[in-house]
Structures are given as structure tokens and as C-alpha cells.
Amino acid sequence: MKAIGWDDVKGCAVLEKYCKKCGDFYPMTSEFWYRDKRSKDGFRHCCKGCYSELPSVIKRLQIF
């Protein structure tokens, strides 16, 4: 997790989190991260884009 980034659009500081799968930083909002109440920061370890590519999720979403 990156301590603080600067958001020029809103003019305020935003927290960013590192995605362990793709290696990018994204703002810590529900727009980019799924919630996980078991984690310390309240979000999953990988971003929404990477999460949807996990084999277990793909298998669950397949239509038979």
C-alpha cells in the first residue's frame, strides 16, 4: 500500500494500494477493489480486473 498519492483533479490526498497480480497502484476505493473484511485494509489483494481473471472466478462464471 502506498502511503499517500496526490489527486490533482480533486485537489486532495488519496490512498493507493498495490495490486500483487498486475503490479499497478490504484486508489483504495470500491471502484478498483472488491471488499474483504478479513484483510487489514478492507480490500482484496488484487484489483477487480485481475480478480476477474482468476481461474476459480472464470470457472464459477461459465455457463453450462
N, CA, C and O atoms as a Tripos MOL2 file, in Angstrom:
@<TRIPOS>MOLECULE
protein
  256   255    64     0     0
PROTEIN
NO_CHARGES

@<TRIPOS>ATOM
      1 N           0.8450   -1.1650    0.0000 N.3       1 MET1
      2 CA          0.0000    0.0000    0.0000 C.3       1 MET1
      3 C           0.8960    1.2350    0.0000 C.2       1 MET1
      4 O           1.8140    1.3470    0.8120 O.2       1 MET1
      5 N           0.6270    2.1330   -0.8940 N.am      2 LYS2
      6 CA          1.3520    3.3860   -0.9780 C.3       2 LYS2
      7 C           0.7580    4.3300    0.0620 C.2       2 LYS2
      8 O          -0.4630    4.3890    0.2070 O.2       2 LYS2
      9 N           1.5710    5.0480    0.7670 N.am      3 ALA3
     10 CA          1.0710    5.8860    1.8530 C.3       3 ALA3
     11 C           0.0610    6.9080    1.3560 C.2       3 ALA3
     12 O          -1.1120    6.8370    1.7220 O.2       3 ALA3
     13 N           0.4820    7.8400    0.5440 N.am      4 ILE4
     14 CA         -0.4440    8.8680    0.0610 C.3       4 ILE4
     15 C          -0.0320    9.2910   -1.3320 C.2       4 ILE4
     16 O           1.1520    9.5030   -1.5960 O.2       4 ILE4
     17 N          -0.9910    9.4150   -2.2160 N.am      5 GLY5
     18 CA         -0.7630    9.9700   -3.5400 C.3       5 GLY5
     19 C          -1.5030   11.2960   -3.6250 C.2       5 GLY5
     20 O          -2.2990   11.6080   -2.7400 O.2       5 GLY5
     21 N          -1.2650   12.0690   -4.6440 N.am      6 TRP6
     22 CA         -1.9170   13.3660   -4.7700 C.3       6 TRP6
     23 C          -2.8430   13.3380   -5.9680 C.2       6 TRP6
     24 O          -2.4250   13.0100   -7.0790 O.2       6 TRP6
     25 N          -4.0770   13.6760   -5.7450 N.am      7 ASP7
     26 CA         -5.0850   13.6950   -6.7900 C.3       7 ASP7
     27 C          -5.2550   15.1320   -7.2700 C.2       7 ASP7
     28 O          -5.8240   15.9600   -6.5600 O.2       7 ASP7
     29 N          -4.7610   15.4340   -8.4800 N.am      8 ASP8
     30 CA         -4.8270   16.7950   -8.9960 C.3       8 ASP8
     31 C          -6.2400   17.2250   -9.3510 C.2       8 ASP8
     32 O          -6.5520   18.4150   -9.3050 O.2       8 ASP8
     33 N          -7.0980   16.2790   -9.7030 N.am      9 VAL9
     34 CA         -8.4500   16.6230  -10.1070 C.3       9 VAL9
     35 C          -9.2490   17.1620   -8.9330 C.2       9 VAL9
     36 O          -9.8830   18.2110   -9.0440 O.2       9 VAL9
     37 N          -9.2250   16.4620   -7.8190 N.am     10 LYS10
     38 CA         -9.9840   16.8820   -6.6460 C.3      10 LYS10
     39 C          -9.1700   17.7730   -5.7200 C.2      10 LYS10
     40 O          -9.7330   18.4720   -4.8770 O.2      10 LYS10
     41 N          -7.8540   17.7540   -5.8700 N.am     11 GLY11
     42 CA         -7.0050   18.5840   -5.0380 C.3      11 GLY11
     43 C          -6.8630   18.0680   -3.6200 C.2      11 GLY11
     44 O          -6.6800   18.8590   -2.6940 O.2      11 GLY11
     45 N          -6.9420   16.7530   -3.4290 N.am     12 CYS12
     46 CA         -6.8060   16.1980   -2.0880 C.3      12 CYS12
     47 C          -5.9530   14.9350   -2.1470 C.2      12 CYS12
     48 O          -5.7440   14.3660   -3.2180 O.2      12 CYS12
     49 N          -5.4730   14.5130   -1.0080 N.am     13 ALA13
     50 CA         -4.6420   13.3200   -0.9280 C.3      13 ALA13
     51 C          -5.5220   12.0730   -0.9770 C.2      13 ALA13
     52 O          -6.5990   12.0420   -0.3820 O.2      13 ALA13
     53 N          -5.0560   11.0460   -1.6880 N.am     14 VAL14
     54 CA         -5.7920    9.7800   -1.7730 C.3      14 VAL14
     55 C          -4.8400    8.6320   -1.4490 C.2      14 VAL14
     56 O          -3.6610    8.6680   -1.8010 O.2      14 VAL14
     57 N          -5.3670    7.6230   -0.7800 N.am     15 LEU15
     58 CA         -4.5820    6.4250   -0.5070 C.3      15 LEU15
     59 C          -4.5970    5.5350   -1.7380 C.2      15 LEU15
     60 O          -5.6190    5.4200   -2.4150 O.2      15 LEU15
     61 N          -3.4780    4.9140   -2.0240 N.am     16 GLU16
     62 CA         -3.3870    3.9910   -3.1430 C.3      16 GLU16
     63 C          -2.9280    2.6430   -2.6360 C.2      16 GLU16
     64 O          -2.2280    2.5500   -1.6270 O.2      16 GLU16
     65 N          -3.3260    1.5990   -3.3450 N.am     17 LYS17
     66 CA         -2.9560    0.2380   -2.9760 C.3      17 LYS17
     67 C          -2.2990   -0.4370   -4.1660 C.2      17 LYS17
     68 O          -2.6550   -0.1850   -5.3170 O.2      17 LYS17
     69 N          -1.3340   -1.2980   -3.8720 N.am     18 TYR18
     70 CA         -0.5710   -2.0290   -4.8790 C.3      18 TYR18
     71 C          -1.2720   -3.3520   -5.1750 C.2      18 TYR18
     72 O          -1.5790   -4.1110   -4.2550 O.2      18 TYR18
     73 N          -1.5250   -3.6310   -6.4490 N.am     19 CYS19
     74 CA         -2.1010   -4.9070   -6.8570 C.3      19 CYS19
     75 C          -0.9710   -5.9150   -6.9810 C.2      19 CYS19
     76 O          -0.0290   -5.7050   -7.7440 O.2      19 CYS19
     77 N          -1.0610   -7.0020   -6.2370 N.am     20 LYS20
     78 CA          0.0100   -8.0010   -6.2210 C.3      20 LYS20
     79 C           0.0570   -8.8280   -7.4970 C.2      20 LYS20
     80 O           1.0590   -9.4930   -7.7640 O.2      20 LYS20
     81 N          -1.0080   -8.7980   -8.2890 N.am     21 LYS21
     82 CA         -1.0400   -9.6090   -9.5100 C.3      21 LYS21
     83 C          -0.5110   -8.8270  -10.7230 C.2      21 LYS21
     84 O           0.3640   -9.3170  -11.4370 O.2      21 LYS21
     85 N          -1.0300   -7.6300  -10.9570 N.am     22 CYS22
     86 CA         -0.6050   -6.8690  -12.1390 C.3      22 CYS22
     87 C           0.5240   -5.8830  -11.8510 C.2      22 CYS22
     88 O           1.2050   -5.4330  -12.7720 O.2      22 CYS22
     89 N           0.7250   -5.5450  -10.5770 N.am     23 GLY23
     90 CA          1.8350   -4.6710  -10.2160 C.3      23 GLY23
     91 C           1.5540   -3.1870  -10.3470 C.2      23 GLY23
     92 O           2.4880   -2.3850  -10.3210 O.2      23 GLY23
     93 N           0.3080   -2.7990  -10.4850 N.am     24 ASP24
     94 CA         -0.0430   -1.3830  -10.6030 C.3      24 ASP24
     95 C          -0.6040   -0.8490   -9.2920 C.2      24 ASP24
     96 O          -1.0530   -1.6170   -8.4420 O.2      24 ASP24
     97 N          -0.5770    0.4780   -9.1320 N.am     25 PHE25
     98 CA         -1.1850    1.1470   -7.9890 C.3      25 PHE25
     99 C          -2.5310    1.7090   -8.4190 C.2      25 PHE25
    100 O          -2.6510    2.2910   -9.4970 O.2      25 PHE25
    101 N          -3.5470    1.5360   -7.5750 N.am     26 TYR26
    102 CA         -4.8800    2.0760   -7.8300 C.3      26 TYR26
    103 C          -5.3860    2.7410   -6.5600 C.2      26 TYR26
    104 O          -4.9880    2.3470   -5.4640 O.2      26 TYR26
    105 N          -6.2610    3.7500   -6.6820 N.am     27 PRO27
    106 CA         -6.8480    4.3580   -5.4810 C.3      27 PRO27
    107 C          -7.6170    3.3180   -4.6720 C.2      27 PRO27
    108 O          -8.2470    2.4250   -5.2390 O.2      27 PRO27
    109 N          -7.5630    3.4360   -3.3620 N.am     28 MET28
    110 CA         -8.2610    2.4870   -2.4900 C.3      28 MET28
    111 C          -9.7410    2.8500   -2.3940 C.2      28 MET28
    112 O         -10.2060    3.3920   -1.3910 O.2      28 MET28
    113 N         -10.4630    2.5350   -3.4660 N.am     29 THR29
    114 CA        -11.8970    2.7600   -3.4970 C.3      29 THR29
    115 C         -12.5720    1.4980   -4.0250 C.2      29 THR29
    116 O         -11.9190    0.6310   -4.6060 O.2      29 THR29
    117 N         -13.8690    1.4020   -3.8200 N.am     30 SER30
    118 CA        -14.6030    0.2260   -4.2970 C.3      30 SER30
    119 C         -14.7350    0.2220   -5.8160 C.2      30 SER30
    120 O         -15.2270   -0.7520   -6.3870 O.2      30 SER30
    121 N         -14.3110    1.2790   -6.4720 N.am     31 GLU31
    122 CA        -14.3030    1.3080   -7.9390 C.3      31 GLU31
    123 C         -13.2280    0.3660   -8.4980 C.2      31 GLU31
    124 O         -13.4130   -0.2310   -9.5590 O.2      31 GLU31
    125 N         -12.1120    0.2370   -7.7830 N.am     32 PHE32
    126 CA        -10.9830   -0.5690   -8.2480 C.3      32 PHE32
    127 C         -10.7730   -1.8620   -7.4700 C.2      32 PHE32
    128 O         -10.1000   -2.7690   -7.9610 O.2      32 PHE32
    129 N         -11.3340   -1.9670   -6.2690 N.am     33 TRP33
    130 CA        -11.0800   -3.1020   -5.3780 C.3      33 TRP33
    131 C         -12.3860   -3.6810   -4.8540 C.2      33 TRP33
    132 O         -13.3300   -2.9450   -4.5680 O.2      33 TRP33
    133 N         -12.4360   -5.0280   -4.7260 N.am     34 TYR34
    134 CA        -13.5440   -5.6840   -4.0430 C.3      34 TYR34
    135 C         -13.2550   -5.6630   -2.5520 C.2      34 TYR34
    136 O         -12.0970   -5.7230   -2.1390 O.2      34 TYR34
    137 N         -14.3070   -5.5760   -1.7380 N.am     35 ARG35
    138 CA        -14.1540   -5.5460   -0.2870 C.3      35 ARG35
    139 C         -13.7930   -6.9330    0.2410 C.2      35 ARG35
    140 O         -14.2080   -7.9500   -0.3140 O.2      35 ARG35
    141 N         -13.0140   -6.9540    1.3200 N.am     36 ASP36
    142 CA        -12.6660   -8.1820    2.0170 C.3      36 ASP36
    143 C         -12.5060   -7.8410    3.4900 C.2      36 ASP36
    144 O         -11.4960   -7.2670    3.8980 O.2      36 ASP36
    145 N         -13.5030   -8.1940    4.2790 N.am     37 LYS37
    146 CA        -13.4810   -7.8010    5.6850 C.3      37 LYS37
    147 C         -12.3990   -8.5090    6.4990 C.2      37 LYS37
    148 O         -12.0980   -8.0970    7.6200 O.2      37 LYS37
    149 N         -11.8120   -9.5700    5.9450 N.am     38 ARG38
    150 CA        -10.7470  -10.2840    6.6510 C.3      38 ARG38
    151 C          -9.3820   -9.6090    6.5170 C.2      38 ARG38
    152 O          -8.4950   -9.8690    7.3300 O.2      38 ARG38
    153 N          -9.1930   -8.7590    5.5230 N.am     39 SER39
    154 CA         -7.8890   -8.1130    5.3330 C.3      39 SER39
    155 C          -7.7780   -6.8620    6.2050 C.2      39 SER39
    156 O          -8.7850   -6.2970    6.6330 O.2      39 SER39
    157 N          -6.5420   -6.4420    6.4600 N.am     40 LYS40
    158 CA         -6.3120   -5.2960    7.3310 C.3      40 LYS40
    159 C          -6.9070   -4.0070    6.7770 C.2      40 LYS40
    160 O          -7.4870   -3.2150    7.5200 O.2      40 LYS40
    161 N          -6.7610   -3.7980    5.4690 N.am     41 ASP41
    162 CA         -7.2380   -2.5460    4.8800 C.3      41 ASP41
    163 C          -8.6780   -2.6200    4.3730 C.2      41 ASP41
    164 O          -9.2430   -1.6020    3.9740 O.2      41 ASP41
    165 N          -9.2780   -3.8180    4.3830 N.am     42 GLY42
    166 CA        -10.6760   -3.9680    3.9860 C.3      42 GLY42
    167 C         -10.9020   -4.2570    2.5160 C.2      42 GLY42
    168 O         -12.0480   -4.3170    2.0700 O.2      42 GLY42
    169 N          -9.8200   -4.4380    1.7440 N.am     43 PHE43
    170 CA         -9.9330   -4.7280    0.3200 C.3      43 PHE43
    171 C          -9.1570   -5.9980   -0.0260 C.2      43 PHE43
    172 O          -8.2690   -6.4090    0.7210 O.2      43 PHE43
    173 N          -9.4880   -6.6110   -1.1460 N.am     44 ARG44
    174 CA         -8.7980   -7.8300   -1.5970 C.3      44 ARG44
    175 C          -7.3570   -7.5250   -1.9790 C.2      44 ARG44
    176 O          -6.9730   -6.3600   -2.0840 O.2      44 ARG44
    177 N          -6.5590   -8.5690   -2.1880 N.am     45 HIS45
    178 CA         -5.1360   -8.4020   -2.5000 C.3      45 HIS45
    179 C          -4.8830   -8.0710   -3.9690 C.2      45 HIS45
    180 O          -3.8040   -7.5910   -4.3140 O.2      45 HIS45
    181 N          -5.8710   -8.3230   -4.8450 N.am     46 CYS46
    182 CA         -5.6930   -7.9680   -6.2570 C.3      46 CYS46
    183 C          -6.8780   -7.1070   -6.7170 C.2      46 CYS46
    184 O          -7.9690   -7.1930   -6.1520 O.2      46 CYS46
    185 N          -6.6590   -6.2980   -7.7220 N.am     47 CYS47
    186 CA         -7.6700   -5.3560   -8.2080 C.3      47 CYS47
    187 C          -8.8330   -6.1010   -8.8790 C.2      47 CYS47
    188 O          -8.7500   -7.3080   -9.1090 O.2      47 CYS47
    189 N          -9.9010   -5.3870   -9.1850 N.am     48 LYS48
    190 CA        -11.0810   -6.0060   -9.7980 C.3      48 LYS48
    191 C         -10.7570   -6.6440  -11.1410 C.2      48 LYS48
    192 O         -11.2780   -7.7120  -11.4630 O.2      48 LYS48
    193 N          -9.9140   -6.0080  -11.9170 N.am     49 GLY49
    194 CA         -9.5460   -6.5500  -13.2230 C.3      49 GLY49
    195 C          -8.8180   -7.8720  -13.1100 C.2      49 GLY49
    196 O          -9.1190   -8.8160  -13.8400 O.2      49 GLY49
    197 N          -7.8650   -7.9430  -12.2020 N.am     50 CYS50
    198 CA         -7.1060   -9.1840  -12.0040 C.3      50 CYS50
    199 C          -7.9620  -10.2500  -11.3440 C.2      50 CYS50
    200 O          -7.8280  -11.4320  -11.6620 O.2      50 CYS50
    201 N          -8.8270   -9.8590  -10.4420 N.am     51 TYR51
    202 CA         -9.6850  -10.8210   -9.7490 C.3      51 TYR51
    203 C         -10.5900  -11.5530  -10.7390 C.2      51 TYR51
    204 O         -10.8280  -12.7520  -10.5960 O.2      51 TYR51
    205 N         -11.0900  -10.8370  -11.7370 N.am     52 SER52
    206 CA        -11.9880  -11.4630  -12.7070 C.3      52 SER52
    207 C         -11.2550  -12.4560  -13.6140 C.2      52 SER52
    208 O         -11.9000  -13.2520  -14.2970 O.2      52 SER52
    209 N          -9.9090  -12.4210  -13.6290 N.am     53 GLU53
    210 CA         -9.1140  -13.3400  -14.4380 C.3      53 GLU53
    211 C          -8.6510  -14.5750  -13.6660 C.2      53 GLU53
    212 O          -8.0150  -15.4550  -14.2460 O.2      53 GLU53
    213 N          -8.9550  -14.6570  -12.3770 N.am     54 LEU54
    214 CA         -8.5570  -15.8180  -11.5880 C.3      54 LEU54
    215 C          -9.3010  -17.0570  -12.0710 C.2      54 LEU54
    216 O         -10.4900  -16.9750  -12.3810 O.2      54 LEU54
    217 N          -8.6260  -18.2040  -12.1400 N.am     55 PRO55
    218 CA         -9.2700  -19.4260  -12.6450 C.3      55 PRO55
    219 C         -10.5320  -19.8190  -11.8820 C.2      55 PRO55
    220 O         -11.4930  -20.2940  -12.4870 O.2      55 PRO55
    221 N         -10.5430  -19.6300  -10.5690 N.am     56 SER56
    222 CA        -11.7300  -20.0070   -9.7910 C.3      56 SER56
    223 C         -12.9370  -19.1440  -10.1450 C.2      56 SER56
    224 O         -14.0670  -19.6310  -10.1370 O.2      56 SER56
    225 N         -12.7120  -17.8730  -10.4540 N.am     57 VAL57
    226 CA        -13.8070  -16.9750  -10.8180 C.3      57 VAL57
    227 C         -14.2990  -17.3080  -12.2190 C.2      57 VAL57
    228 O         -15.5050  -17.3240  -12.4640 O.2      57 VAL57
    229 N         -13.3840  -17.5710  -13.1340 N.am     58 ILE58
    230 CA        -13.7690  -17.9130  -14.5100 C.3      58 ILE58
    231 C         -14.6020  -19.1970  -14.5230 C.2      58 ILE58
    232 O         -15.6090  -19.2910  -15.2260 O.2      58 ILE58
    233 N         -14.1670  -20.1780  -13.7400 N.am     59 LYS59
    234 CA        -14.9000  -21.4460  -13.6770 C.3      59 LYS59
    235 C         -16.3150  -21.2380  -13.1190 C.2      59 LYS59
    236 O         -17.2750  -21.8330  -13.6090 O.2      59 LYS59
    237 N         -16.4320  -20.3950  -12.0990 N.am     60 ARG60
    238 CA        -17.7310  -20.1200  -11.4820 C.3      60 ARG60
    239 C         -18.6800  -19.4070  -12.4450 C.2      60 ARG60
    240 O         -19.8930  -19.6090  -12.3870 O.2      60 ARG60
    241 N         -18.1330  -18.5810  -13.3250 N.am     61 LEU61
    242 CA        -18.9680  -17.7880  -14.2340 C.3      61 LEU61
    243 C         -19.3270  -18.5150  -15.5390 C.2      61 LEU61
    244 O         -20.1520  -18.0290  -16.3130 O.2      61 LEU61
    245 N         -18.7110  -19.6690  -15.7800 N.am     62 GLN62
    246 CA        -19.0030  -20.4130  -17.0140 C.3      62 GLN62
    247 C         -20.4410  -20.9200  -16.9750 C.2      62 GLN62
    248 O         -20.9280  -21.3760  -15.9410 O.2      62 GLN62
    249 N         -21.1030  -20.8310  -18.1120 N.am     63 ILE63
    250 CA        -22.4880  -21.2890  -18.2440 C.3      63 ILE63
    251 C         -22.4700  -22.6680  -18.9010 C.2      63 ILE63
    252 O         -21.8330  -22.8740  -19.9330 O.2      63 ILE63
    253 N         -23.1700  -23.5860  -18.2920 N.am     64 PHE64
    254 CA        -23.2140  -24.9620  -18.8270 C.3      64 PHE64
    255 C         -24.4690  -25.1880  -19.5920 C.2      64 PHE64
    256 O         -24.6850  -26.2820  -20.1150 O.2      64 PHE64
@<TRIPOS>BOND
     1     1     2 1
     2     2     3 1
     3     3     4 2
     4     3     5 am
     5     5     6 1
     6     6     7 1
     7     7     8 2
     8     7     9 am
     9     9    10 1
    10    10    11 1
    11    11    12 2
    12    11    13 am
    13    13    14 1
    14    14    15 1
    15    15    16 2
    16    15    17 am
    17    17    18 1
    18    18    19 1
    19    19    20 2
    20    19    21 am
    21    21    22 1
    22    22    23 1
    23    23    24 2
    24    23    25 am
    25    25    26 1
    26    26    27 1
    27    27    28 2
    28    27    29 am
    29    29    30 1
    30    30    31 1
    31    31    32 2
    32    31    33 am
    33    33    34 1
    34    34    35 1
    35    35    36 2
    36    35    37 am
    37    37    38 1
    38    38    39 1
    39    39    40 2
    40    39    41 am
    41    41    42 1
    42    42    43 1
    43    43    44 2
    44    43    45 am
    45    45    46 1
    46    46    47 1
    47    47    48 2
    48    47    49 am
    49    49    50 1
    50    50    51 1
    51    51    52 2
    52    51    53 am
    53    53    54 1
    54    54    55 1
    55    55    56 2
    56    55    57 am
    57    57    58 1
    58    58    59 1
    59    59    60 2
    60    59    61 am
    61    61    62 1
    62    62    63 1
    63    63    64 2
    64    63    65 am
    65    65    66 1
    66    66    67 1
    67    67    68 2
    68    67    69 am
    69    69    70 1
    70    70    71 1
    71    71    72 2
    72    71    73 am
    73    73    74 1
    74    74    75 1
    75    75    76 2
    76    75    77 am
    77    77    78 1
    78    78    79 1
    79    79    80 2
    80    79    81 am
    81    81    82 1
    82    82    83 1
    83    83    84 2
    84    83    85 am
    85    85    86 1
    86    86    87 1
    87    87    88 2
    88    87    89 am
    89    89    90 1
    90    90    91 1
    91    91    92 2
    92    91    93 am
    93    93    94 1
    94    94    95 1
    95    95    96 2
    96    95    97 am
    97    97    98 1
    98    98    99 1
    99    99   100 2
   100    99   101 am
   101   101   102 1
   102   102   103 1
   103   103   104 2
   104   103   105 am
   105   105   106 1
   106   106   107 1
   107   107   108 2
   108   107   109 am
   109   109   110 1
   110   110   111 1
   111   111   112 2
   112   111   113 am
   113   113   114 1
   114   114   115 1
   115   115   116 2
   116   115   117 am
   117   117   118 1
   118   118   119 1
   119   119   120 2
   120   119   121 am
   121   121   122 1
   122   122   123 1
   123   123   124 2
   124   123   125 am
   125   125   126 1
   126   126   127 1
   127   127   128 2
   128   127   129 am
   129   129   130 1
   130   130   131 1
   131   131   132 2
   132   131   133 am
   133   133   134 1
   134   134   135 1
   135   135   136 2
   136   135   137 am
   137   137   138 1
   138   138   139 1
   139   139   140 2
   140   139   141 am
   141   141   142 1
   142   142   143 1
   143   143   144 2
   144   143   145 am
   145   145   146 1
   146   146   147 1
   147   147   148 2
   148   147   149 am
   149   149   150 1
   150   150   151 1
   151   151   152 2
   152   151   153 am
   153   153   154 1
   154   154   155 1
   155   155   156 2
   156   155   157 am
   157   157   158 1
   158   158   159 1
   159   159   160 2
   160   159   161 am
   161   161   162 1
   162   162   163 1
   163   163   164 2
   164   163   165 am
   165   165   166 1
   166   166   167 1
   167   167   168 2
   168   167   169 am
   169   169   170 1
   170   170   171 1
   171   171   172 2
   172   171   173 am
   173   173   174 1
   174   174   175 1
   175   175   176 2
   176   175   177 am
   177   177   178 1
   178   178   179 1
   179   179   180 2
   180   179   181 am
   181   181   182 1
   182   182   183 1
   183   183   184 2
   184   183   185 am
   185   185   186 1
   186   186   187 1
   187   187   188 2
   188   187   189 am
   189   189   190 1
   190   190   191 1
   191   191   192 2
   192   191   193 am
   193   193   194 1
   194   194   195 1
   195   195   196 2
   196   195   197 am
   197   197   198 1
   198   198   199 1
   199   199   200 2
   200   199   201 am
   201   201   202 1
   202   202   203 1
   203   203   204 2
   204   203   205 am
   205   205   206 1
   206   206   207 1
   207   207   208 2
   208   207   209 am
   209   209   210 1
   210   210   211 1
   211   211   212 2
   212   211   213 am
   213   213   214 1
   214   214   215 1
   215   215   216 2
   216   215   217 am
   217   217   218 1
   218   218   219 1
   219   219   220 2
   220   219   221 am
   221   221   222 1
   222   222   223 1
   223   223   224 2
   224   223   225 am
   225   225   226 1
   226   226   227 1
   227   227   228 2
   228   227   229 am
   229   229   230 1
   230   230   231 1
   231   231   232 2
   232   231   233 am
   233   233   234 1
   234   234   235 1
   235   235   236 2
   236   235   237 am
   237   237   238 1
   238   238   239 1
   239   239   240 2
   240   239   241 am
   241   241   242 1
   242   242   243 1
   243   243   244 2
   244   243   245 am
   245   245   246 1
   246   246   247 1
   247   247   248 2
   248   247   249 am
   249   249   250 1
   250   250   251 1
   251   251   252 2
   252   251   253 am
   253   253   254 1
   254   254   255 1
   255   255   256 2
@<TRIPOS>SUBSTRUCTURE
     1 MET1         2 RESIDUE 1 A MET
     2 LYS2         6 RESIDUE 1 A LYS
     3 ALA3        10 RESIDUE 1 A ALA
     4 ILE4        14 RESIDUE 1 A ILE
     5 GLY5        18 RESIDUE 1 A GLY
     6 TRP6        22 RESIDUE 1 A TRP
     7 ASP7        26 RESIDUE 1 A ASP
     8 ASP8        30 RESIDUE 1 A ASP
     9 VAL9        34 RESIDUE 1 A VAL
    10 LYS10       38 RESIDUE 1 A LYS
    11 GLY11       42 RESIDUE 1 A GLY
    12 CYS12       46 RESIDUE 1 A CYS
    13 ALA13       50 RESIDUE 1 A ALA
    14 VAL14       54 RESIDUE 1 A VAL
    15 LEU15       58 RESIDUE 1 A LEU
    16 GLU16       62 RESIDUE 1 A GLU
    17 LYS17       66 RESIDUE 1 A LYS
    18 TYR18       70 RESIDUE 1 A TYR
    19 CYS19       74 RESIDUE 1 A CYS
    20 LYS20       78 RESIDUE 1 A LYS
    21 LYS21       82 RESIDUE 1 A LYS
    22 CYS22       86 RESIDUE 1 A CYS
    23 GLY23       90 RESIDUE 1 A GLY
    24 ASP24       94 RESIDUE 1 A ASP
    25 PHE25       98 RESIDUE 1 A PHE
    26 TYR26      102 RESIDUE 1 A TYR
    27 PRO27      106 RESIDUE 1 A PRO
    28 MET28      110 RESIDUE 1 A MET
    29 THR29      114 RESIDUE 1 A THR
    30 SER30      118 RESIDUE 1 A SER
    31 GLU31      122 RESIDUE 1 A GLU
    32 PHE32      126 RESIDUE 1 A PHE
    33 TRP33      130 RESIDUE 1 A TRP
    34 TYR34      134 RESIDUE 1 A TYR
    35 ARG35      138 RESIDUE 1 A ARG
    36 ASP36      142 RESIDUE 1 A ASP
    37 LYS37      146 RESIDUE 1 A LYS
    38 ARG38      150 RESIDUE 1 A ARG
    39 SER39      154 RESIDUE 1 A SER
    40 LYS40      158 RESIDUE 1 A LYS
    41 ASP41      162 RESIDUE 1 A ASP
    42 GLY42      166 RESIDUE 1 A GLY
    43 PHE43      170 RESIDUE 1 A PHE
    44 ARG44      174 RESIDUE 1 A ARG
    45 HIS45      178 RESIDUE 1 A HIS
    46 CYS46      182 RESIDUE 1 A CYS
    47 CYS47      186 RESIDUE 1 A CYS
    48 LYS48      190 RESIDUE 1 A LYS
    49 GLY49      194 RESIDUE 1 A GLY
    50 CYS50      198 RESIDUE 1 A CYS
    51 TYR51      202 RESIDUE 1 A TYR
    52 SER52      206 RESIDUE 1 A SER
    53 GLU53      210 RESIDUE 1 A GLU
    54 LEU54      214 RESIDUE 1 A LEU
    55 PRO55      218 RESIDUE 1 A PRO
    56 SER56      222 RESIDUE 1 A SER
    57 VAL57      226 RESIDUE 1 A VAL
    58 ILE58      230 RESIDUE 1 A ILE
    59 LYS59      234 RESIDUE 1 A LYS
    60 ARG60      238 RESIDUE 1 A ARG
    61 LEU61      242 RESIDUE 1 A LEU
    62 GLN62      246 RESIDUE 1 A GLN
    63 ILE63      250 RESIDUE 1 A ILE
    64 PHE64      254 RESIDUE 1 A PHE
